[in-house]
Amino acid sequence: MNQKGKQLAIWGLVLQLGSVFGLVCTIIAMVRYFSGLADSGTAQASGLAQEISKVLGPAAAGSVFGLIGIILIFVALFRIRYRAPWFRTMLWVLSILWLMSFPLGTILGIIVIIYLARHKDEFTEQTPAGDALKAA
């Protein structure tokens, strides 16, 4: 299999997980802030806006990493044509998750799902012996 494609696919997956991590950090920080706000019973608009802007940092960073991850995955899939079976499974999972990220993620998810459905025979385990038999 193509080593460069494998590296791009792995890095793309790691960066996609980074975007999920950024979102989880943001949710945890928001829950902590609002539970503290409920305990104190008072809220100032300027303080609220400042805290919300602080906790959105991880989500913004995660979005940047996620976009880079999507680019790496698409380069591995369409440019380098990496076709490992694990990569196909990963693409199915990511595509389903992308469907929930309207509008860009939905479009990307649909494109990849259609591609995977049409090209399912390309994602097979390649062995050196199998390649030699095909060449003969």
DSSP file (Angstrom, degrees, kcal/mol; ACC not computed):
  #  RESIDUE AA STRUCTURE BP1 BP2  ACC     N-H-->O    O-->H-N    N-H-->O    O-->H-N    TCO  KAPPA ALPHA  PHI   PSI    X-CA   Y-CA   Z-CA
    1    1 A M              0   0    0      0, 0.0     2,-0.5     0, 0.0    81,-0.1   0.000 360.0 360.0 360.0 159.9    0.0    0.0    0.0
    2    2 A N     >  -     0   0    0      1,-0.2     4,-1.9    79,-0.1     5,-0.1  -0.564 360.0-160.0 -72.6 114.6    1.0    3.6   -0.5
    3    3 A Q  H  > S+     0   0    0     -2,-0.5     4,-2.3     1,-0.2     5,-0.2   0.873  90.6  52.9 -66.5 -38.6    2.9    4.7    2.6
    4    4 A K  H  > S+     0   0    0      1,-0.2     4,-2.3     2,-0.2    -1,-0.2   0.913 109.6  48.9 -63.8 -42.9    2.3    8.4    1.9
    5    5 A G  H  > S+     0   0    0      2,-0.2     4,-2.4     1,-0.2    -1,-0.2   0.887 110.0  52.0 -63.2 -39.5   -1.4    7.9    1.6
    6    6 A K  H  X S+     0   0    0     -4,-1.9     4,-2.5     2,-0.2    -2,-0.2   0.924 109.9  48.5 -63.4 -44.4   -1.4    6.0    4.9
    7    7 A Q  H  X S+     0   0    0     -4,-2.3     4,-2.7     1,-0.2     5,-0.2   0.919 112.5  48.0 -62.7 -43.8    0.4    8.8    6.7
    8    8 A L  H  X S+     0   0    0     -4,-2.3     4,-2.5     1,-0.2    -1,-0.2   0.904 111.9  50.1 -63.5 -40.8   -2.0   11.4    5.3
    9    9 A A  H  X S+     0   0    0     -4,-2.4     4,-2.1     2,-0.2    -2,-0.2   0.915 112.5  46.5 -64.4 -42.8   -5.0    9.3    6.3
   10   10 A I  H  X S+     0   0    0     -4,-2.5     4,-2.5     2,-0.2    -2,-0.2   0.935 114.3  46.7 -66.0 -46.1   -3.7    8.8    9.8
   11   11 A W  H  X S+     0   0    0     -4,-2.7     4,-2.5     1,-0.2    -2,-0.2   0.887 111.1  53.0 -64.2 -37.7   -2.8   12.5   10.3
   12   12 A G  H  X S+     0   0    0     -4,-2.5     4,-1.9    -5,-0.2    -1,-0.2   0.910 110.3  47.5 -62.0 -41.7   -6.2   13.5    8.9
   13   13 A L  H  X S+     0   0    0     -4,-2.1     4,-2.2     2,-0.2    -2,-0.2   0.919 111.0  50.9 -65.1 -43.9   -8.0   11.2   11.4
   14   14 A V  H  X S+     0   0    0     -4,-2.5     4,-1.6     1,-0.2    -2,-0.2   0.915 111.2  48.3 -60.5 -43.3   -5.9   12.6   14.3
   15   15 A L  H  X S+     0   0    0     -4,-2.5     4,-1.4     2,-0.2    -1,-0.2   0.843 108.5  54.2 -68.5 -32.3   -6.7   16.1   13.3
   16   16 A Q  H  X S+     0   0    0     -4,-1.9     4,-1.4     1,-0.2    -1,-0.2   0.899 107.7  50.1 -65.1 -39.4  -10.4   15.2   13.0
   17   17 A L  H  X S+     0   0    0     -4,-2.2     4,-2.4     1,-0.2    -2,-0.2   0.836 104.6  59.9 -66.3 -31.5  -10.3   13.9   16.5
   18   18 A G  H  X S+     0   0    0     -4,-1.6     4,-2.2     1,-0.2    -1,-0.2   0.868 102.1  51.8 -63.0 -36.9   -8.6   17.2   17.5
   19   19 A S  H  X S+     0   0    0     -4,-1.4     4,-1.8     2,-0.2    -1,-0.2   0.882 109.8  49.0 -68.6 -36.3  -11.7   19.1   16.4
   20   20 A V  H  X S+     0   0    0     -4,-1.4     4,-2.4     2,-0.2    -2,-0.2   0.907 109.9  52.3 -66.3 -41.0  -13.9   16.8   18.5
   21   21 A F  H  X S+     0   0    0     -4,-2.4     4,-2.5     1,-0.2    -2,-0.2   0.901 107.9  51.6 -61.3 -42.0  -11.6   17.3   21.5
   22   22 A G  H  X S+     0   0    0     -4,-2.2     4,-1.9     1,-0.2    -1,-0.2   0.889 110.2  48.8 -62.2 -39.8  -11.9   21.1   21.0
   23   23 A L  H  X S+     0   0    0     -4,-1.8     4,-2.3     2,-0.2    -2,-0.2   0.907 110.8  49.8 -66.6 -42.1  -15.7   20.9   21.0
   24   24 A V  H  X S+     0   0    0     -4,-2.4     4,-2.5     1,-0.2    -2,-0.2   0.912 109.7  51.6 -63.6 -42.4  -15.7   18.8   24.1
   25   25 A C  H  X S+     0   0    0     -4,-2.5     4,-2.4     1,-0.2    -1,-0.2   0.902 110.1  49.9 -60.4 -40.8  -13.4   21.2   25.9
   26   26 A T  H  X S+     0   0    0     -4,-1.9     4,-2.4     2,-0.2    -2,-0.2   0.920 110.7  48.7 -64.1 -44.2  -15.7   24.1   25.0
   27   27 A I  H  X S+     0   0    0     -4,-2.3     4,-2.4     2,-0.2    -2,-0.2   0.921 112.0  48.8 -63.2 -43.8  -18.8   22.2   26.2
   28   28 A I  H  X S+     0   0    0     -4,-2.5     4,-2.4     1,-0.2    -2,-0.2   0.924 112.2  48.4 -62.3 -44.4  -17.1   21.4   29.5
   29   29 A A  H  X S+     0   0    0     -4,-2.4     4,-2.5     1,-0.2    -1,-0.2   0.897 111.5  49.7 -64.1 -40.2  -16.0   25.0   30.1
   30   30 A M  H  X S+     0   0    0     -4,-2.4     4,-2.7     2,-0.2     5,-0.2   0.913 110.8  49.4 -65.2 -42.0  -19.5   26.3   29.3
   31   31 A V  H  X S+     0   0    0     -4,-2.4     4,-2.2     2,-0.2     5,-0.2   0.923 112.3  48.4 -62.7 -43.7  -21.1   23.9   31.7
   32   32 A R  H  X S+     0   0    0     -4,-2.4     4,-2.0     2,-0.2    -2,-0.2   0.926 113.4  47.2 -61.9 -44.6  -18.6   24.9   34.4
   33   33 A Y  H  X S+     0   0    0     -4,-2.5     4,-2.2     1,-0.2    -2,-0.2   0.945 114.4  45.0 -64.7 -47.4  -19.1   28.6   33.8
   34   34 A F  H  X S+     0   0    0     -4,-2.7     4,-2.0     1,-0.2    -1,-0.2   0.825 111.3  52.8 -70.3 -29.9  -22.9   28.4   33.8
   35   35 A S  H  X S+     0   0    0     -4,-2.2     4,-1.6    -5,-0.2    -1,-0.2   0.891 111.2  47.6 -70.5 -36.5  -23.1   26.2   36.8
   36   36 A G  H  X S+     0   0    0     -4,-2.0     4,-1.9    -5,-0.2    -2,-0.2   0.864 110.8  52.3 -66.2 -36.2  -20.9   28.7   38.7
   37   37 A L  H  X S+     0   0    0     -4,-2.2     4,-2.0     1,-0.2     5,-0.3   0.877 107.7  51.1 -66.4 -38.7  -23.2   31.5   37.4
   38   38 A A  H  < S+     0   0    0     -4,-2.0    -1,-0.2     1,-0.2    -2,-0.2   0.857 109.1  51.8 -67.6 -34.2  -26.2   29.7   38.7
   39   39 A D  H  < S+     0   0    0     -4,-1.6    -2,-0.2     1,-0.2    -1,-0.2   0.893 112.6  43.8 -68.8 -39.6  -24.6   29.3   42.2
   40   40 A S  H  < S-     0   0    0     -4,-1.9    -2,-0.2     2,-0.1    -1,-0.2   0.814  94.4-147.0 -77.4 -29.6  -23.7   33.0   42.4
   41   41 A G     <  +     0   0    0     -4,-2.0     2,-0.4     1,-0.2    -3,-0.1   0.383  64.0  93.0  82.0  -5.0  -27.2   34.1   41.2
   42   42 A T        -     0   0    0     -5,-0.3     2,-0.4     2,-0.0    -1,-0.2  -0.923  49.4-173.5-122.5 148.8  -25.9   37.2   39.4
   43   43 A A        -     0   0    0     -2,-0.4     2,-0.4    -3,-0.1     3,-0.1  -0.993   8.8-160.4-142.0 132.9  -24.8   37.7   35.9
   44   44 A Q     >  -     0   0    0     -2,-0.4     4,-2.6     1,-0.1     5,-0.2  -0.931  21.0-135.8-110.6 137.7  -23.2   40.7   34.2
   45   45 A A  H  > S+     0   0    0     -2,-0.4     4,-2.5     1,-0.2     5,-0.2   0.882 104.4  49.6 -60.6 -40.3  -23.4   41.0   30.4
   46   46 A S  H  > S+     0   0    0      2,-0.2     4,-2.1     1,-0.2    -1,-0.2   0.908 112.9  46.6 -68.3 -40.0  -19.8   42.0   30.0
   47   47 A G  H  > S+     0   0    0      2,-0.2     4,-2.3     1,-0.2    -2,-0.2   0.892 112.5  50.7 -66.6 -39.2  -18.5   39.2   32.2
   48   48 A L  H  X S+     0   0    0     -4,-2.6     4,-2.4     2,-0.2    -2,-0.2   0.930 111.3  47.2 -63.9 -46.3  -20.7   36.7   30.4
   49   49 A A  H  X S+     0   0    0     -4,-2.5     4,-2.1    -5,-0.2    -1,-0.2   0.885 111.8  51.4 -63.5 -38.9  -19.5   37.8   27.0
   50   50 A Q  H  X S+     0   0    0     -4,-2.1     4,-1.6     2,-0.2    -1,-0.2   0.919 111.6  46.1 -65.8 -43.6  -15.9   37.7   28.2
   51   51 A E  H  X S+     0   0    0     -4,-2.3     4,-2.1     1,-0.2    -2,-0.2   0.898 111.6  51.3 -66.6 -40.4  -16.2   34.2   29.5
   52   52 A I  H  X S+     0   0    0     -4,-2.4     4,-1.1     1,-0.2    -1,-0.2   0.903 108.5  51.7 -64.3 -39.7  -18.0   32.9   26.4
   53   53 A S  H  < S+     0   0    0     -4,-2.1     4,-0.3     1,-0.2    -1,-0.2   0.847 109.0  52.2 -66.1 -31.8  -15.2   34.3   24.2
   54   54 A K  H >< S+     0   0    0     -4,-1.6     3,-1.1     1,-0.2    -2,-0.2   0.925 110.0  46.5 -67.0 -44.8  -12.6   32.5   26.3
   55   55 A V  H 3X S+     0   0    0     -4,-2.1     4,-0.5     1,-0.3    -1,-0.2   0.646 101.0  66.3 -78.4 -12.4  -14.2   29.1   26.1
   56   56 A L  H 3X S+     0   0    0     -4,-1.1     4,-2.3     1,-0.2    -1,-0.3   0.599  80.2  84.3 -81.1  -9.6  -14.8   29.4   22.3
   57   57 A G  H <> S+     0   0    0     -3,-1.1     4,-2.7    -4,-0.3     5,-0.2   0.937  88.3  48.0 -57.5 -51.4  -11.0   29.3   21.7
   58   58 A P  H  > S+     0   0    0      0, 0.0     4,-2.6     0, 0.0    -1,-0.2   0.875 111.5  51.6 -60.0 -35.3  -10.7   25.5   21.8
   59   59 A A  H  X S+     0   0    0     -4,-0.5     4,-2.0     2,-0.2    -2,-0.2   0.906 110.9  47.6 -67.0 -40.3  -13.6   25.2   19.4
   60   60 A A  H  X S+     0   0    0     -4,-2.3     4,-1.9     2,-0.2    -1,-0.2   0.928 113.8  46.7 -65.8 -44.4  -12.1   27.6   17.0
   61   61 A A  H  X S+     0   0    0     -4,-2.7     4,-2.5     1,-0.2     5,-0.2   0.915 111.8  51.8 -63.2 -41.9   -8.7   25.9   17.2
   62   62 A G  H  X S+     0   0    0     -4,-2.6     4,-2.7    -5,-0.2    -1,-0.2   0.863 106.7  53.9 -62.2 -35.8  -10.4   22.5   16.7
   63   63 A S  H  X S+     0   0    0     -4,-2.0     4,-2.2     2,-0.2    -1,-0.2   0.896 108.9  48.3 -65.7 -40.0  -12.2   23.8   13.7
   64   64 A V  H  X S+     0   0    0     -4,-1.9     4,-2.1     2,-0.2    -2,-0.2   0.944 114.5  45.3 -64.6 -47.4   -8.9   24.9   12.1
   65   65 A F  H  X S+     0   0    0     -4,-2.5     4,-2.4     1,-0.2    -2,-0.2   0.898 112.1  52.9 -62.8 -39.6   -7.3   21.5   12.8
   66   66 A G  H  X S+     0   0    0     -4,-2.7     4,-2.4     2,-0.2    -1,-0.2   0.890 107.4  50.9 -62.9 -39.8  -10.5   19.7   11.6
   67   67 A L  H  X S+     0   0    0     -4,-2.2     4,-2.1     2,-0.2    -1,-0.2   0.908 110.8  48.5 -64.5 -42.0  -10.4   21.6    8.3
   68   68 A I  H  X S+     0   0    0     -4,-2.1     4,-2.4     1,-0.2    -2,-0.2   0.903 110.7  52.5 -63.0 -40.0   -6.7   20.6    7.8
   69   69 A G  H  X S+     0   0    0     -4,-2.4     4,-2.5     2,-0.2    -2,-0.2   0.899 107.4  50.9 -62.0 -41.7   -7.7   17.0    8.7
   70   70 A I  H  X S+     0   0    0     -4,-2.4     4,-2.6     2,-0.2    -1,-0.2   0.912 109.9  50.5 -62.2 -42.2  -10.4   17.0    6.0
   71   71 A I  H  X S+     0   0    0     -4,-2.1     4,-2.3     2,-0.2    -2,-0.2   0.927 111.0  48.3 -61.9 -44.8   -8.0   18.3    3.4
   72   72 A L  H  X S+     0   0    0     -4,-2.4     4,-2.4     1,-0.2    -2,-0.2   0.906 112.1  49.3 -62.9 -41.4   -5.4   15.6    4.3
   73   73 A I  H  X S+     0   0    0     -4,-2.5     4,-2.3     1,-0.2    -1,-0.2   0.915 111.8  48.4 -64.0 -42.8   -8.1   12.9    4.1
   74   74 A F  H  X>S+     0   0    0     -4,-2.6     4,-3.0     2,-0.2     5,-0.7   0.867 110.3  51.4 -67.8 -35.4   -9.3   14.1    0.8
   75   75 A V  I  X>S+     0   0    0     -4,-2.3     5,-2.7     2,-0.2     4,-1.1   0.931 112.0  47.2 -64.4 -44.1   -5.8   14.3   -0.6
   76   76 A A  I  <5S+     0   0    0     -4,-2.4     6,-3.3     3,-0.2    -2,-0.2   0.890 119.7  40.1 -62.8 -38.9   -5.2   10.7    0.5
   77   77 A L  I  <5S+     0   0    0     -4,-2.3    -2,-0.2     4,-0.2    -3,-0.2   0.947 130.6  19.8 -77.0 -50.5   -8.6    9.6   -1.0
   78   78 A F  I  <5S+     0   0    0     -4,-3.0    -3,-0.2    -5,-0.2    -2,-0.1   0.840 130.9  33.8 -96.0 -36.4   -8.7   11.5   -4.3
   79   79 A R  I  <<S+     0   0    0     -4,-1.1    -3,-0.2    -5,-0.7    -4,-0.1   0.936 131.8  25.5 -87.6 -52.1   -5.1   12.5   -5.1
   80   80 A I  S   <S-     0   0    0     -5,-2.7    -4,-0.2   -75,-0.1    -3,-0.2   0.705  94.7-139.6 -86.2 -20.6   -3.0    9.7   -3.8
   81   81 A R        -     0   0    0     -6,-0.5     2,-0.3     1,-0.2    -4,-0.2   0.915  25.6-173.9  61.3  48.0   -5.8    7.1   -4.1
   82   82 A Y        -     0   0    0     -6,-3.3    -1,-0.2    -7,-0.1    -2,-0.1  -0.590   5.0-179.2 -71.6 130.9   -5.1    5.3   -0.8
   83   83 A R        +     0   0    0     -2,-0.3    41,-0.2    41,-0.1    -1,-0.1  -0.183  17.4 147.8-133.8  42.3   -7.4    2.3   -0.6
   84   84 A A     >  -     0   0    0      1,-0.1     4,-1.6    39,-0.1     3,-0.4  -0.525  52.7-124.5 -76.2 146.5   -6.9    0.4    2.6
   85   85 A P  H  > S+     0   0    0      0, 0.0     4,-1.9     0, 0.0     5,-0.2   0.869 111.7  54.5 -59.3 -37.1   -9.9   -1.4    4.1
   86   86 A W  H  > S+     0   0    0      1,-0.2     4,-2.4     2,-0.2     5,-0.2   0.859 105.0  54.9 -64.9 -32.9   -9.5    0.4    7.5
   87   87 A F  H  > S+     0   0    0     -3,-0.4     4,-2.4     2,-0.2    -1,-0.2   0.883 105.6  51.7 -67.1 -38.5   -9.5    3.8    5.6
   88   88 A R  H  X S+     0   0    0     -4,-1.6     4,-2.1     2,-0.2    -2,-0.2   0.922 110.7  47.9 -63.0 -44.2  -12.9    2.9    4.0
   89   89 A T  H  X S+     0   0    0     -4,-1.9     4,-2.1     1,-0.2    -2,-0.2   0.921 111.9  49.9 -61.8 -44.2  -14.4    2.1    7.4
   90   90 A M  H  X S+     0   0    0     -4,-2.4     4,-2.8     1,-0.2     5,-0.2   0.894 109.1  52.4 -61.6 -40.1  -13.0    5.3    8.8
   91   91 A L  H  X S+     0   0    0     -4,-2.4     4,-2.7     2,-0.2    -1,-0.2   0.880 107.2  52.0 -65.5 -37.8  -14.4    7.3    5.9
   92   92 A W  H  X S+     0   0    0     -4,-2.1     4,-2.1     2,-0.2    -1,-0.2   0.944 112.8  45.1 -61.6 -47.0  -17.9    5.8    6.5
   93   93 A V  H  X S+     0   0    0     -4,-2.1     4,-2.0     1,-0.2    -2,-0.2   0.943 115.9  45.8 -63.1 -48.2  -17.8    6.8   10.2
   94   94 A L  H  X S+     0   0    0     -4,-2.8     4,-3.0     1,-0.2    -1,-0.2   0.894 110.4  54.3 -62.8 -40.0  -16.5   10.3    9.4
   95   95 A S  H  X S+     0   0    0     -4,-2.7     4,-1.7     1,-0.2    -1,-0.2   0.908 108.3  48.7 -62.0 -41.6  -19.0   10.8    6.6
   96   96 A I  H  < S+     0   0    0     -4,-2.1     4,-0.5     1,-0.2    -1,-0.2   0.899 114.0  46.6 -65.1 -39.6  -21.9   10.0    8.9
   97   97 A L  H >< S+     0   0    0     -4,-2.0     3,-1.1     1,-0.2     4,-0.3   0.890 109.2  54.8 -67.9 -38.5  -20.5   12.4   11.5
   98   98 A W  H >< S+     0   0    0     -4,-3.0     3,-2.1     1,-0.2    -1,-0.2   0.826  93.5  70.9 -64.4 -30.5  -20.0   15.1    8.8
   99   99 A L  T 3< S+     0   0    0     -4,-1.7    -1,-0.2     1,-0.3     7,-0.2   0.807  94.2  56.1 -55.6 -29.1  -23.6   14.8    7.8
  100  100 A M  T <  S+     0   0    0     -3,-1.1     2,-1.3    -4,-0.5    -1,-0.3   0.591  87.7  82.4 -80.3 -10.3  -24.5   16.5   11.1
  101  101 A S  S <>>S-     0   0    0     -3,-2.1     4,-1.8    -4,-0.3     5,-1.0  -0.622  88.5-131.4 -97.8  76.3  -22.3   19.5   10.4
  102  102 A F  T  45 +     0   0    0     -2,-1.3     2,-0.2     3,-0.2    -2,-0.1  -0.439  66.9   1.2 -69.9 140.4  -24.6   21.6    8.2
  103  103 A P  T  >5S+     0   0    0      0, 0.0     4,-2.1     0, 0.0    -1,-0.2  -0.938 135.2  27.0 -97.1 -30.5  -24.0   22.9    5.5
  104  104 A L  H  >5S+     0   0    0      1,-0.2     4,-2.6     2,-0.2     5,-0.2   0.926 124.3  47.8 -63.8 -46.3  -20.4   22.1    4.6
  105  105 A G  H  X5S+     0   0    0     -4,-1.8     4,-2.9     1,-0.2    -3,-0.2   0.871 109.7  53.9 -62.8 -36.6  -20.1   18.9    6.5
  106  106 A T  H  ><S+     0   0    0     -5,-1.0     4,-2.3     2,-0.2    -1,-0.2   0.922 110.5  46.2 -63.2 -44.0  -23.4   17.7    5.0
  107  107 A I  H  X S+     0   0    0     -4,-2.1     4,-2.3    -6,-0.2    -2,-0.2   0.936 115.2  46.0 -64.3 -46.7  -22.2   18.3    1.5
  108  108 A L  H  X S+     0   0    0     -4,-2.6     4,-2.5     1,-0.2     5,-0.2   0.910 112.1  52.0 -63.4 -42.1  -18.8   16.6    2.2
  109  109 A G  H  X S+     0   0    0     -4,-2.9     4,-2.5    -5,-0.2    -1,-0.2   0.915 110.5  47.2 -60.7 -44.2  -20.5   13.7    3.9
  110  110 A I  H  X S+     0   0    0     -4,-2.3     4,-2.4     2,-0.2     5,-0.2   0.913 111.8  51.1 -64.1 -43.0  -22.9   13.1    1.0
  111  111 A I  H  X S+     0   0    0     -4,-2.3     4,-2.3     1,-0.2    -2,-0.2   0.934 113.5  44.0 -60.2 -46.9  -20.0   13.3   -1.5
  112  112 A V  H  X S+     0   0    0     -4,-2.5     4,-3.0     2,-0.2     5,-0.2   0.897 112.3  52.0 -69.2 -39.4  -17.9   10.8    0.3
  113  113 A I  H  X S+     0   0    0     -4,-2.5     4,-2.2    -5,-0.2    -1,-0.2   0.925 111.9  46.4 -62.4 -43.8  -20.8    8.4    1.0
  114  114 A I  H  X S+     0   0    0     -4,-2.4     4,-2.1     2,-0.2    -2,-0.2   0.922 113.6  49.4 -62.9 -43.3  -21.7    8.4   -2.7
  115  115 A Y  H  X S+     0   0    0     -4,-2.3     4,-2.0    -5,-0.2    -2,-0.2   0.930 111.6  48.2 -61.5 -45.9  -18.0    7.9   -3.7
  116  116 A L  H  < S+     0   0    0     -4,-3.0    -1,-0.2     1,-0.2    -2,-0.2   0.882 111.2  50.7 -63.7 -38.1  -17.6    5.0   -1.2
  117  117 A A  H >< S+     0   0    0     -4,-2.2     3,-0.6    -5,-0.2    -1,-0.2   0.882 114.9  42.8 -67.0 -37.8  -20.8    3.3   -2.5
  118  118 A R  H 3< S+     0   0    0     -4,-2.1     3,-0.2     1,-0.2    -2,-0.2   0.769 122.1  37.9 -79.3 -26.0  -19.7    3.5   -6.1
  119  119 A H  T >< S+     0   0    0     -4,-2.0     3,-1.3    -5,-0.2     4,-0.5  -0.075  71.7 126.4-117.8  32.9  -16.1    2.5   -5.5
  120  120 A K  G X   +     0   0    0     -3,-0.6     3,-0.8     1,-0.3    -1,-0.1   0.795  69.6  61.0 -65.1 -27.7  -16.4   -0.2   -2.8
  121  121 A D  G 3  S+     0   0    0      1,-0.2    -1,-0.3    -3,-0.2     3,-0.1   0.700  93.5  65.1 -72.7 -18.1  -14.5   -2.8   -4.8
  122  122 A E  G <  S+     0   0    0     -3,-1.3     2,-1.4     1,-0.2    -1,-0.2   0.741  85.7  75.4 -74.5 -22.4  -11.4   -0.6   -4.8
  123  123 A F    <   +     0   0    0     -3,-0.8     2,-0.3    -4,-0.5    -1,-0.2  -0.531  68.5 128.9 -94.7  69.8  -10.9   -0.9   -1.0
  124  124 A T        -     0   0    0     -2,-1.4     2,-0.4   -41,-0.2   -41,-0.1  -0.844  68.1 -91.8-120.0 158.8   -9.6   -4.4   -0.8
  125  125 A E        -     0   0    0     -2,-0.3     2,-0.5   -41,-0.1   -41,-0.1  -0.554  40.7-148.8 -71.1 123.8   -6.5   -5.7    1.0
  126  126 A Q        -     0   0    0     -2,-0.4     3,-0.0     4,-0.0    -1,-0.0  -0.838  16.6-176.4 -97.1 126.1   -3.6   -5.7   -1.4
  127  127 A T     >  -     0   0    0     -2,-0.5     4,-2.4     1,-0.1     5,-0.2  -0.908  34.8-123.9-118.0 150.3   -1.0   -8.5   -0.9
  128  128 A P  H  > S+     0   0    0      0, 0.0     4,-1.9     0, 0.0     5,-0.1   0.889 114.5  50.3 -59.0 -37.9    2.2   -8.9   -2.9
  129  129 A A  H  > S+     0   0    0      1,-0.2     4,-2.1     2,-0.2     5,-0.2   0.907 110.0  50.0 -66.6 -40.4    1.2  -12.4   -3.9
  130  130 A G  H  > S+     0   0    0      1,-0.2     4,-1.9     2,-0.2    -1,-0.2   0.878 109.7  50.9 -64.5 -37.9   -2.2  -11.2   -5.0
  131  131 A D  H  X S+     0   0    0     -4,-2.4     4,-1.7     1,-0.2    -1,-0.2   0.877 109.2  51.2 -66.7 -37.1   -0.6   -8.4   -7.1
  132  132 A A  H  X S+     0   0    0     -4,-1.9     4,-1.3     1,-0.2    -2,-0.2   0.884 109.6  50.0 -67.9 -37.8    1.8  -11.0   -8.8
  133  133 A L  H  < S+     0   0    0     -4,-2.1    -1,-0.2     1,-0.2    -2,-0.2   0.884 109.4  51.1 -67.4 -37.8   -1.2  -13.2   -9.7
  134  134 A K  H  < S+     0   0    0     -4,-1.9    -1,-0.2     1,-0.2    -2,-0.2   0.859 108.9  51.5 -66.6 -34.1   -3.1  -10.3  -11.2
  135  135 A A  H  <        0   0    0     -4,-1.7    -1,-0.2     1,-0.2    -2,-0.2   0.787 360.0 360.0 -73.0 -27.1   -0.1   -9.4  -13.3
  136  136 A A     <        0   0    0     -4,-1.3    -1,-0.2    -3,-0.1    -2,-0.2   0.471 360.0 360.0 -76.2 360.0    0.3  -12.9  -14.6
